[in-house]
């Protein structure tokens, strides 16, 4: 098959070329370096050497998305090993948003999160979605969460799109369950 990103065939692109084309991905579980601080992670991803340059990169990303993504969390000297699951997930999101991607792939957003962290993550993703600056592809087993965050659901069977559901006034979990289990 062919993979297109905004009408460009990106099939076979090297990772660095995909990144330059505007693709970013936040991996399941907010995978980060356990021995690095929040600030160090963000400086690494932004490719900057000073706190002043990082602050400028953050301001640029927040202006692009239209909301305060980082608050004062970017200043944190807490190491990754001391962050909760929700904090790791948010750091992973912040790292991807620094690049102002055209397409952000979120892999298993809810994996391992407490109910409070899940609620905060859903709110954060909803803000990104509302800004309409970045397309989102959410890979998620929690269909209830996915239906809150997406315009449509695609159900895969062995890697192939098996069914599609539009999330509109006609959508219902009853119809979805009936379709899945029949």
C-alpha positions in Angstrom: 0.0 0.0 0.0 0.8 3.7 -0.1 1.2 5.9 2.9 0.3 9.6 2.3 1.0 12.6 4.5 -0.9 15.6 3.2 -1.0 14.3 -0.4 2.7 13.4 -0.3 3.6 9.7 -0.7 5.9 9.0 2.3 6.1 5.3 1.8 9.7 4.2 2.4 10.8 7.6 3.8 13.7 7.4 6.3 12.7 8.4 9.8 14.5 11.8 9.6 12.7 12.5 6.3 9.3 11.6 7.9 10.1 14.0 10.7 11.0 16.8 8.3 7.7 16.1 6.5 5.8 16.8 9.7 5.3 13.5 11.4 5.7 13.0 15.1 4.8 10.1 17.4 4.3 9.8 21.2 5.0 6.2 22.1 2.9 4.1 24.5 3.6 4.7 28.1 5.4 8.0 27.6 8.8 6.4 26.9 11.5 8.8 28.1 15.0 8.6 29.5 14.8 7.7 33.2 18.1 9.5 34.1 17.3 12.8 32.3 15.3 15.7 33.8 12.2 17.2 32.2 14.2 20.2 31.1 17.0 18.1 29.6 14.5 16.1 27.6 13.0 19.2 26.1 16.4 20.8 25.4 17.5 17.6 23.6 14.4 17.5 21.4 14.5 21.3 20.7 18.2 21.0 19.9 19.1 23.9 22.2 21.9 24.5 24.7 20.4 27.1 27.0 17.3 27.6 29.1 16.7 30.9 27.2 16.7 29.2 23.8 14.4 26.5 25.2 12.0 29.1 26.5 11.9 30.7 23.0 11.2 27.3 21.4 8.4 26.7 23.9 6.9 30.1 23.3 7.0 29.4 19.6 5.2 26.1 20.0 2.6 27.6 22.3 1.9 30.4 19.9 1.5 27.9 17.1 -1.0 25.8 19.0 -2.7 28.7 20.7 -2.6 27.4 24.3 -0.1 27.0 27.2 1.2 23.5 26.6 4.0 23.6 29.1 3.1 25.9 32.0 6.1 25.9 34.2 6.6 22.2 34.0 9.4 22.6 31.5 11.6 24.1 34.2 11.5 20.8 36.2 14.7 19.3 37.3 12.9 16.1 38.2 14.4 13.0 36.6 12.2 10.7 34.4 12.4 8.0 37.0 10.5 10.2 39.5 7.7 11.1 37.1 4.3 9.4 37.4 2.8 7.6 34.3 0.7 10.7 33.5 3.6 13.0 33.8 5.7 10.8 31.5 2.9 10.8 29.0 2.6 14.6 29.1 6.4 15.0 28.7 6.3 12.7 25.7 3.5 14.9 24.2 5.4 18.1 25.0 8.5 16.7 23.3 6.5 16.0 20.1 4.7 19.3 20.1 8.0 21.3 20.2 8.3 20.3 16.5 4.8 21.6 15.6 4.0 18.4 13.6 1.4 18.3 10.8 0.5 14.7 12.0 0.8 13.5 15.5 0.5 9.8 16.1 -0.5 8.9 19.7 0.1 5.3 20.6 -2.1 3.9 23.4 -2.7 7.2 25.1 -4.5 5.6 28.0 -2.0 2.8 28.8 -1.1 2.6 32.4 -2.7 5.9 33.4 -4.6 6.6 36.6 -8.2 7.9 36.1 -7.0 11.4 36.9 -4.0 11.2 34.6 -6.3 9.8 31.9 -8.7 12.7 32.3 -5.8 15.3 32.1 -4.4 13.5 29.0 -7.8 13.5 27.3 -8.2 17.2 28.0 -4.7 17.9 26.7 -5.4 16.0 23.4 -8.8 17.7 23.1 -7.0 21.1 23.2 -4.6 20.0 20.5 -7.5 18.8 18.4 -9.6 22.0 18.9 -6.7 24.1 17.6 -6.9 22.3 14.2 -3.2 22.9 13.6 -2.2 19.3 13.8 -3.9 16.2 12.5 -4.1 13.4 15.1 -4.0 9.6 14.6 -4.8 7.9 17.9 -4.1 4.2 18.3 -6.2 3.2 21.3 -8.0 0.1 22.7 -10.2 2.2 24.9 -13.0 2.9 22.4 -14.9 5.1 24.8 -11.8 7.4 25.1 -11.1 7.2 21.3 -14.7 8.2 20.5 -14.3 11.3 22.8 -11.1 12.4 21.0 -11.8 11.5 17.4 -14.1 12.4 14.4 -14.1 8.8 13.3 -13.1 5.3 14.5 -11.4 2.8 12.2 -11.4 -0.8 13.4 -8.6 -3.0 12.2 -8.6 -6.7 11.6 -5.1 -8.1 11.1 -3.8 -4.7 10.0 -6.5 -4.0 7.5 -9.4 -1.5 8.0 -12.4 -3.6 8.7 -15.0 -1.0 9.7 -15.3 2.7 10.0 -17.6 4.7 12.3 -18.2 8.5 12.1 -18.5 10.1 15.5 -21.6 12.2 15.0 -25.2 12.5 16.3 -25.9 9.0 14.8 -23.1 7.3 16.6 -23.9 4.9 19.4 -21.9 2.3 21.3 -24.8 -0.1 20.8 -24.4 0.1 17.0 -20.6 -0.2 17.4 -20.9 -3.3 19.7 -23.5 -4.9 17.4 -21.3 -4.4 14.4 -18.2 -5.7 16.2 -19.7 -8.8 17.7 -22.0 -9.9 14.8 
